[in-house]
Amino acid sequence: MKLAGKRYYISHITSKGQTTIPKAVRNILGLKNGSEVAFRPAQGGFMMVRITTTVKEDNPYTAAEWKAIERLASEKGKVFNSAKAAMKHLRAL
């Protein structure tokens, strides 16, 4: 769709407030599965931008440890009450 000479990519919102980012937009922004985006107010609406989240330097866990913790957190069956408990479990593996 073109409005005022500019190309617009259209997507619909579901009842849960979700939408699919059109493939052309994902390609332009370099978005892949797991990519993060941020929305910020812009004139006449909002702007969506790709972002990269980094682990803070004062974090006690390495990137590999966080990846393992996130993997465990996404799996069903094992529940941890804290990151320390998850790390204890990981180290015992």
PyMOL commands that set and color helices and strands:
alter all, ss='L'
color gray80, all
select helices_A, chain A and resi 23-29+63-74+83-92
alter helices_A, ss='H'
color red, helices_A
select strands_A, chain A and resi 2-3+6-7+36-42+45-51
alter strands_A, ss='S'
color yellow, strands_A
deselect
rebuild
show_as cartoon
